[in-house]
Amino acid sequence: MQEDFLHYIWQHQYFDKTDLRTEDGQLVTVLRPGHRNPDAGPDFLSARLRLGQVEWNGAVEIHLRASDWHRHHHQTDPKYDQVVLHVVHSADIDVQRTNGSVIPALALAARLPAGALAAYEQLREQPAGVLLPCAPLLPRVTELTRTMMLGRALLERMEQKADRMAELHAQLGQDWEATAWHALAAAFGFKKNAEPLSRLAKALPLPLLRRHRHDALPLAALVFGQAGFLTDEPLDDYSRELGAEFEFLRHKYNLHGTALAAADWNFLRLRPANFPTVRLAQLVALLHARPTLFDALRTARDVPALEQFFTVPLPAYWQTHTRPGKPGKTAALGKTSVHLLIINTVVPLRLAYARSLGSPAQMEAALSLLDSLPPERNHLTDAYQAAGFRHTCAADSQALLALEHGYCAPRRCVQCGIGASLLRR
């Protein structure tokens, strides 16, 4: 058993209250269990209890064993002096506040509902490799409960992404155009090369790129040179021209020591279409074709408009090369990649901007883009779909991924609406 189960039991008061007494014999009446404390300090704040004939307002701390109070060093922490009741599974010792006064203990071991405890143990005992611990019990859960939990998980996931976008915006001096550039650059790396592309965006400030956005050659020279791909002996006229242009620009803008190395990029187990050099060429084409990034992404009416924004032709050279001087057939950004960029970058960017304006309508419009995109397909979403979860659009995919990463994988079943429903039953 974990403490989270006792938290759930106390929060919802799912235990036998018949002749409820503390370990020292005081009759307990719970007038208000309190609210969960997300920060440091006691587990529940603003509880209202009657112990014997005295009414108390204060905090409640929860442990599996009363001795955990000392293991967590609460006896020396003044924040825990406000605790008026120590709720435990088993009361093995008495505990005190910093002034030495004893805190009444309420032991719940003999008062837990057997069905809830059995369901909790069944969920917790599923092997780590099992994606969905409640799969055998899902037929007991109503469709409404599933839908509500998925909606909650989706909002939590998108809020987290918007939070990261807002942090980036703050780091970049409240500049939304620079935020869009940095976010898009990292996103063009997808999973394998997001980190080096994020570093490249820092090595290439947007004002510098804007000076050359109308001329493809210096733009490509800056991007590929700062990425570290122009240090080898040129293999053809174009790469030689890029190298010479970068040398000129490097001295002009004093870019010495800021470039990445070719070894920083990941090519292993990637198809040529996903090579970082191809992604850089696609990013260069986008910067060259779209004079503004944020305004265009912010004002795009719908998914087709965003697809059009990302659909730009590659220069002729990059249609036949996968690296500078290395022939190979490539193509413009594919529709699946465009959809991932919309899901992981455009929607959080627009959501963060709408939050900064305090505009619920724009927040709703940002989230509604997910309803118009096809669902993502991977082994995680396939497993949830096989278990009976709806999976018809990108909003469903994001909700299922949020459920897996936020609740199922860490076994936070009692915080999940689906798990809580099973425990109540």
Backbone torsions as a table, in degrees:
resi	resn	phi	psi	omega
1	MET	NA	143.1	175.8
2	GLN	-110.9	161.5	-179.6
3	GLU	-61.3	-28.0	-176.8
4	ASP	-60.1	-30.0	178.1
5	PHE	-66.6	-43.7	177.9
6	LEU	-66.3	-35.2	174.5
7	HIS	-57.4	-47.1	-179.2
8	TYR	-62.4	-46.0	-178.6
9	ILE	-60.8	-43.5	-179.8
10	TRP	-69.9	-44.8	-177.5
11	GLN	-57.2	-41.5	-177.2
12	HIS	-99.2	0.4	177.9
13	GLN	56.9	43.9	-179.8
14	TYR	-94.2	67.6	175.9
15	PHE	-153.3	164.8	-177.1
16	ASP	-73.1	120.1	-177.6
17	LYS	-101.7	9.3	179.6
18	THR	-63.3	123.0	179.8
19	ASP	46.6	54.4	-176.0
20	LEU	-74.2	119.7	-176.0
21	ARG	-136.8	150.8	173.2
22	THR	-73.9	172.5	-179.5
23	GLU	-63.8	-26.1	178.3
24	ASP	-95.0	12.7	170.2
25	GLY	93.8	4.3	179.9
26	GLN	-77.3	134.3	177.1
27	LEU	-70.4	133.1	-175.5
28	VAL	-110.8	128.6	171.2
29	THR	-123.7	122.0	-179.3
30	VAL	-90.9	107.0	178.5
31	LEU	-86.9	-32.2	176.1
32	ARG	-156.9	120.8	-175.4
33	PRO	-71.2	-13.4	-176.4
34	GLY	93.3	178.0	179.5
35	HIS	-120.2	148.5	-176.7
36	ARG	-59.8	137.4	178.7
37	ASN	-98.3	113.2	-178.8
38	PRO	-80.3	-7.7	-175.9
39	ASP	-108.9	-173.7	179.2
40	ALA	-66.2	145.9	-179.5
41	GLY	122.3	-169.4	-177.6
42	PRO	-58.8	157.3	-173.5
43	ASP	-70.3	-38.3	-179.3
44	PHE	-127.9	132.0	-179.4
45	LEU	-110.5	160.4	175.8
46	SER	58.3	37.2	174.3
47	ALA	-77.9	152.1	177.8
48	ARG	-129.7	117.5	-173.1
49	LEU	-133.7	153.5	169.8
50	ARG	-115.0	118.3	177.2
51	LEU	-110.9	109.5	-172.0
52	GLY	67.0	-121.8	179.9
53	GLN	-102.9	3.2	-174.1
54	VAL	-108.4	132.4	177.5
55	GLU	-95.3	134.7	-177.2
56	TRP	-122.3	142.0	169.9
57	ASN	-120.1	124.1	-177.9
58	GLY	178.3	-150.3	-174.8
59	ALA	-109.2	160.2	175.5
60	VAL	-124.3	130.4	176.1
61	GLU	-111.1	141.1	-174.8
62	ILE	-123.0	132.5	175.8
63	HIS	-141.6	159.1	172.9
64	LEU	-69.1	-47.9	177.3
65	ARG	-120.6	143.7	-179.9
66	ALA	-59.2	-31.9	-178.7
67	SER	-66.5	-14.9	175.3
68	ASP	-62.5	-21.4	176.5
69	TRP	-56.5	-43.9	179.6
70	HIS	-77.0	-36.0	179.4
71	ARG	-61.4	-31.7	178.5
72	HIS	-93.2	3.2	176.1
73	HIS	62.1	33.6	178.3
74	HIS	-71.5	-23.5	-176.3
75	GLN	-66.4	-14.1	178.7
76	THR	-113.7	6.8	-176.2
77	ASP	-106.6	113.1	-178.2
78	PRO	-59.7	-22.4	179.9
79	LYS	-60.3	-25.8	-176.0
80	TYR	-92.9	3.9	175.7
81	ASP	-68.9	-18.2	-179.9
82	GLN	-82.3	-3.3	-179.2
83	VAL	-70.9	126.9	179.2
84	VAL	-107.6	-13.5	178.5
85	LEU	-149.3	132.2	178.5
86	HIS	-104.7	105.7	-178.3
87	VAL	-92.9	123.5	-174.4
88	VAL	-136.8	163.1	170.8
89	HIS	-76.9	-45.9	177.3
90	SER	-137.1	135.0	-178.0
91	ALA	-98.0	93.8	-177.0
92	ASP	-91.2	-19.4	177.2
93	ILE	-148.1	167.3	169.3
94	ASP	-88.4	147.8	179.4
95	VAL	-125.3	156.9	-175.6
96	GLN	-128.7	158.4	170.5
97	ARG	-78.2	179.9	-178.3
98	THR	-64.4	-24.3	179.4
99	ASN	-89.0	3.7	177.3
100	GLY	92.6	-7.3	-179.7
101	SER	-71.4	139.9	-176.6
102	VAL	-79.4	138.0	179.0
103	ILE	-97.7	126.6	178.7
104	PRO	-60.2	142.1	-178.7
105	ALA	-115.8	139.6	175.3
106	LEU	-118.1	114.4	-179.0
107	ALA	-94.0	128.5	-174.8
108	LEU	-106.8	1.8	-173.7
109	ALA	-52.1	-43.1	-176.0
110	ALA	-88.5	1.7	-173.8
111	ARG	-114.9	1.2	-177.1
112	LEU	-75.8	140.7	176.8
113	PRO	-67.5	125.9	-174.3
114	ALA	-60.3	-39.7	-178.3
115	GLY	-64.6	-42.6	179.5
116	ALA	-65.7	-41.6	179.4
117	LEU	-64.1	-41.0	179.1
118	ALA	-65.1	-41.9	179.0
119	ALA	-65.2	-41.2	178.9
120	TYR	-61.7	-45.8	-179.8
121	GLU	-64.8	-35.9	178.3
122	GLN	-65.1	-39.1	178.5
123	LEU	-68.6	-44.6	-175.9
124	ARG	-70.8	-28.4	-174.0
125	GLU	-86.0	-1.5	176.7
126	GLN	-63.8	138.4	-179.4
127	PRO	-58.1	154.0	-177.5
128	ALA	-59.1	-29.8	-178.3
129	GLY	-75.9	-9.4	179.5
130	VAL	-79.5	117.9	-175.9
131	LEU	-67.3	-41.6	-172.1
132	LEU	-120.3	92.3	-174.1
133	PRO	-62.2	-25.2	-178.1
134	CYS	-93.4	8.0	-176.5
135	ALA	-51.2	-45.1	-179.3
136	PRO	-66.0	-20.6	-176.2
137	LEU	-101.7	-3.4	-173.9
138	LEU	-58.8	-34.3	178.5
139	PRO	-56.9	-19.6	178.8
140	ARG	-80.4	-10.6	-173.8
141	VAL	-97.3	131.7	-178.9
142	THR	-71.0	156.4	177.8
143	GLU	-62.9	-35.3	179.1
144	LEU	-63.1	-42.1	179.1
145	THR	-62.3	-43.6	178.6
146	ARG	-62.0	-47.2	-176.8
147	THR	-61.8	-42.9	-179.5
148	MET	-65.5	-39.6	-179.8
149	MET	-68.4	-39.8	178.2
150	LEU	-64.4	-39.5	176.8
151	GLY	-62.3	-42.0	177.7
152	ARG	-64.3	-44.7	-179.4
153	ALA	-63.0	-40.3	179.0
154	LEU	-61.2	-47.5	-179.3
155	LEU	-62.5	-39.7	178.9
156	GLU	-62.6	-43.2	-178.8
157	ARG	-64.9	-44.6	-178.7
158	MET	-70.9	-33.1	175.2
159	GLU	-63.8	-41.1	178.6
160	GLN	-63.2	-41.8	178.2
161	LYS	-66.7	-39.2	178.0
162	ALA	-67.0	-35.2	177.0
163	ASP	-61.0	-44.5	179.3
164	ARG	-64.4	-36.5	177.9
165	MET	-67.6	-39.0	178.3
166	ALA	-66.0	-37.3	176.9
167	GLU	-64.0	-42.3	177.6
168	LEU	-62.4	-42.0	179.0
169	HIS	-60.1	-41.2	178.9
170	ALA	-67.0	-39.7	-180.0
171	GLN	-64.7	-28.5	-176.2
172	LEU	-97.6	23.9	174.2
173	GLY	71.2	33.4	177.1
174	GLN	62.2	32.5	-179.3
175	ASP	-103.4	108.5	-176.5
176	TRP	-70.0	-33.2	179.5
177	GLU	-66.7	-43.1	176.4
178	ALA	-65.3	-36.6	177.4
179	THR	-61.3	-43.6	178.7
180	ALA	-62.0	-41.0	179.8
181	TRP	-63.0	-49.7	-178.6
182	HIS	-64.3	-41.5	-179.1
183	ALA	-66.6	-43.5	179.6
184	LEU	-67.1	-40.3	179.9
185	ALA	-58.8	-49.6	179.2
186	ALA	-62.2	-38.6	-178.0
187	ALA	-67.1	-31.5	179.2
188	PHE	-66.9	-16.7	175.0
189	GLY	-80.3	-12.5	-175.8
190	PHE	50.3	-143.4	-173.3
191	LYS	-77.5	-41.8	-169.8
192	LYS	-73.9	-32.8	-172.3
193	ASN	-128.4	24.6	178.7
194	ALA	-64.8	-40.2	-176.0
195	GLU	-66.9	-50.8	178.4
196	PRO	-64.7	-32.9	178.1
197	LEU	-69.4	-33.3	175.1
198	SER	-64.8	-40.4	176.5
199	ARG	-65.7	-37.1	178.9
200	LEU	-63.3	-39.5	178.4
201	ALA	-60.3	-36.9	178.0
202	LYS	-69.5	-31.7	-179.6
203	ALA	-80.7	-9.6	-179.9
204	LEU	-130.1	81.4	179.4
205	PRO	-56.6	145.1	-176.8
206	LEU	-58.7	-40.4	178.6
207	PRO	-57.3	-35.3	178.2
208	LEU	-66.7	-43.8	179.6
209	LEU	-66.3	-35.5	-178.5
210	ARG	-61.6	-30.6	-179.6
211	ARG	-63.8	-23.9	-174.4
212	HIS	-121.6	13.8	-174.2
213	ARG	-67.1	-19.4	-179.4
214	HIS	-88.2	-3.9	-179.0
215	ASP	-126.4	112.4	-171.5
216	ALA	-65.8	-33.3	-175.2
217	LEU	-66.5	-54.8	178.5
218	PRO	-64.4	-31.4	177.8
219	LEU	-62.7	-47.3	178.3
220	ALA	-66.1	-37.5	180.0
221	ALA	-62.9	-43.1	178.6
222	LEU	-62.8	-45.7	-176.5
223	VAL	-67.9	-51.3	-177.3
224	PHE	-72.8	-31.7	177.4
225	GLY	-68.3	-47.3	178.4
226	GLN	-68.0	-22.7	176.7
227	ALA	-78.9	-11.6	176.5
228	GLY	90.2	17.5	-176.5
229	PHE	-100.4	9.6	-178.9
230	LEU	-118.9	24.7	-177.6
231	THR	-93.1	-22.0	-179.5
232	ASP	-79.1	168.8	176.7
233	GLU	-62.0	126.3	-178.7
234	PRO	-58.3	140.2	-178.3
235	LEU	-104.6	-10.0	177.7
236	ASP	-155.1	174.8	-175.1
237	ASP	-63.1	-39.3	-176.1
238	TYR	-66.6	-46.6	-179.7
239	SER	-67.0	-31.3	176.0
240	ARG	-66.1	-41.2	179.2
241	GLU	-66.8	-40.6	177.2
242	LEU	-61.2	-45.2	-178.6
243	GLY	-61.6	-43.4	179.5
244	ALA	-64.4	-42.1	179.3
245	GLU	-64.0	-40.8	-179.5
246	PHE	-66.1	-40.2	178.0
247	GLU	-58.3	-41.8	177.9
248	PHE	-63.5	-48.2	-177.2
249	LEU	-69.0	-34.6	-180.0
250	ARG	-61.9	-41.8	177.5
251	HIS	-73.2	-38.0	-178.1
252	LYS	-62.4	-43.0	-175.5
253	TYR	-102.6	8.5	177.2
254	ASN	54.1	55.5	-178.8
255	LEU	-92.5	15.6	-177.0
256	HIS	-62.4	132.4	174.7
257	GLY	80.5	2.5	-178.5
258	THR	-104.6	-8.5	-175.8
259	ALA	-76.3	152.0	171.4
260	LEU	-79.4	174.0	174.7
261	ALA	-109.3	152.7	179.2
262	ALA	-58.2	-29.5	-179.3
263	ALA	-70.3	-13.3	179.6
264	ASP	-74.0	-13.6	-173.2
265	TRP	-99.5	149.1	-177.8
266	ASN	-102.7	121.2	174.8
267	PHE	-112.2	-17.7	-172.6
268	LEU	-61.5	132.7	177.3
269	ARG	59.6	27.8	174.3
270	LEU	-111.4	139.0	171.9
271	ARG	-70.2	151.2	-179.3
272	PRO	-51.1	-34.8	-179.8
273	ALA	-63.4	-20.7	-179.5
274	ASN	-105.0	6.6	178.3
275	PHE	-56.6	143.2	178.4
276	PRO	-59.3	-31.8	178.1
277	THR	-65.7	-36.2	176.8
278	VAL	-68.1	-42.0	177.9
279	ARG	-62.6	-36.9	177.2
280	LEU	-65.0	-40.8	178.3
281	ALA	-62.9	-40.2	177.7
282	GLN	-65.4	-37.9	178.6
283	LEU	-67.3	-40.3	176.4
284	VAL	-61.1	-44.6	179.3
285	ALA	-60.4	-39.4	179.5
286	LEU	-66.8	-45.6	179.6
287	LEU	-62.1	-36.3	-178.7
288	HIS	-72.4	-36.6	-174.8
289	ALA	-86.4	-24.7	-174.9
290	ARG	-116.5	104.9	-177.0
291	PRO	-64.3	-28.3	175.5
292	THR	-126.3	148.2	178.9
293	LEU	-104.2	-59.9	-172.4
294	PHE	-63.3	-47.8	-177.9
295	ASP	-60.1	-39.3	179.3
296	ALA	-67.3	-42.0	179.5
297	LEU	-69.3	-34.5	-178.1
298	ARG	-71.3	-35.9	-172.9
299	THR	-96.9	-5.4	178.8
300	ALA	-59.1	128.9	-172.0
301	ARG	-72.1	-35.0	-172.0
302	ASP	-156.8	-176.2	-178.3
303	VAL	-62.6	-44.3	177.3
304	PRO	-56.6	-37.6	178.6
305	ALA	-66.2	-37.9	177.9
306	LEU	-70.4	-37.7	176.1
307	GLU	-60.7	-39.8	178.5
308	GLN	-66.1	-37.6	179.0
309	PHE	-58.9	-42.5	-176.3
310	PHE	-85.1	-10.3	-177.9
311	THR	-90.1	93.1	178.2
312	VAL	-127.8	141.9	-177.8
313	PRO	-72.1	143.8	173.6
314	LEU	-75.6	147.9	171.7
315	PRO	-57.4	154.1	-175.2
316	ALA	-54.7	-40.9	-178.3
317	TYR	-58.4	-43.6	-174.9
318	TRP	-79.6	-5.5	171.7
319	GLN	-78.9	-13.7	-177.2
320	THR	-127.8	12.6	179.9
321	HIS	-139.3	144.8	175.8
322	THR	-103.8	-17.1	174.1
323	ARG	-147.5	162.4	175.0
324	PRO	-58.0	120.6	179.4
325	GLY	81.8	2.4	-178.3
326	LYS	-117.0	104.8	-179.3
327	PRO	-62.1	150.0	178.2
328	GLY	167.0	144.8	-175.6
329	LYS	-80.8	129.8	175.7
330	THR	-131.7	174.9	-178.1
331	ALA	-142.1	169.3	176.2
332	ALA	-67.5	171.0	-179.5
333	LEU	-56.2	127.0	-178.5
334	GLY	-76.8	163.4	-175.9
335	LYS	-64.9	-37.8	178.5
336	THR	-61.7	-42.6	178.0
337	SER	-64.8	-39.4	177.8
338	VAL	-60.9	-43.3	-179.9
339	HIS	-63.6	-38.5	177.2
340	LEU	-64.8	-37.8	177.2
341	LEU	-64.2	-39.2	178.8
342	ILE	-65.9	-44.6	-177.6
343	ILE	-64.9	-48.5	-168.9
344	ASN	-92.7	-14.0	-177.9
345	THR	-125.6	-53.7	-173.4
346	VAL	-66.9	-47.8	-178.5
347	VAL	-62.5	-49.1	176.9
348	PRO	-61.6	-36.3	178.6
349	LEU	-63.3	-47.5	179.6
350	ARG	-67.4	-35.0	179.2
351	LEU	-67.5	-42.3	178.0
352	ALA	-63.2	-40.5	179.2
353	TYR	-65.8	-43.5	179.8
354	ALA	-63.0	-38.3	177.4
355	ARG	-64.4	-38.2	179.7
356	SER	-64.9	-28.1	177.6
357	LEU	-87.8	-13.4	-174.0
358	GLY	67.3	40.0	-175.2
359	SER	-110.6	97.4	177.7
360	PRO	-58.7	-34.1	-178.7
361	ALA	-64.0	-42.5	179.4
362	GLN	-72.1	-31.7	174.3
363	MET	-62.8	-45.7	179.6
364	GLU	-62.9	-40.4	179.4
365	ALA	-64.3	-38.3	178.6
366	ALA	-64.4	-47.0	-179.1
367	LEU	-67.4	-32.0	-177.5
368	SER	-65.9	-19.4	176.6
369	LEU	-59.8	-33.0	-179.1
370	LEU	-65.2	-29.7	179.2
371	ASP	-70.9	-19.9	-176.7
372	SER	-98.4	1.6	-179.3
373	LEU	-104.7	146.9	178.4
374	PRO	-67.1	156.9	-178.3
375	PRO	-70.2	149.3	172.5
376	GLU	-77.5	148.8	-179.2
377	ARG	-122.5	121.2	172.6
378	ASN	-155.8	179.8	-174.2
379	HIS	-65.3	-27.3	178.8
380	LEU	-71.9	-51.7	-179.3
381	THR	-64.6	-34.5	178.1
382	ASP	-62.7	-39.6	-179.4
383	ALA	-65.1	-41.2	-179.8
384	TYR	-71.1	-37.2	177.5
385	GLN	-64.2	-39.7	178.1
386	ALA	-64.0	-27.6	178.9
387	ALA	-82.6	-1.4	174.8
388	GLY	106.2	7.7	178.5
389	PHE	-82.0	144.3	178.5
390	ARG	-66.0	139.8	-179.1
391	HIS	-152.7	80.5	-174.1
392	THR	-119.8	-12.0	-178.0
393	CYS	-152.6	175.5	-178.4
394	ALA	-64.8	-29.4	176.8
395	ALA	-61.7	-40.8	176.9
396	ASP	-64.3	-43.5	-179.9
397	SER	-59.7	-47.3	-179.3
398	GLN	-64.0	-36.8	178.0
399	ALA	-65.6	-42.8	-180.0
400	LEU	-66.3	-40.4	177.3
401	LEU	-65.0	-38.6	177.7
402	ALA	-65.3	-40.0	178.6
403	LEU	-63.1	-44.0	-179.4
404	GLU	-65.3	-53.2	-173.8
405	HIS	-73.7	-32.6	-174.8
406	GLY	-92.1	-23.4	-173.3
407	TYR	-129.9	-52.9	-172.7
408	CYS	-70.6	-50.4	-177.8
409	ALA	-61.5	-46.0	177.9
410	PRO	-81.5	4.3	179.0
411	ARG	57.7	44.9	175.6
412	ARG	-90.2	54.6	-172.1
413	CYS	-66.2	-35.3	-177.0
414	VAL	-74.9	-19.1	174.6
415	GLN	-86.5	-11.7	-178.9
416	CYS	-87.9	138.0	179.3
417	GLY	-61.1	-32.6	179.4
418	ILE	-70.7	-47.2	178.0
419	GLY	-63.1	-41.2	178.9
420	ALA	-62.1	-37.5	177.5
421	SER	-62.4	-39.8	178.7
422	LEU	-67.6	-38.0	179.1
423	LEU	-68.0	-38.4	178.1
424	ARG	-62.6	-35.1	-179.2
425	ARG	-72.7	NA	NA
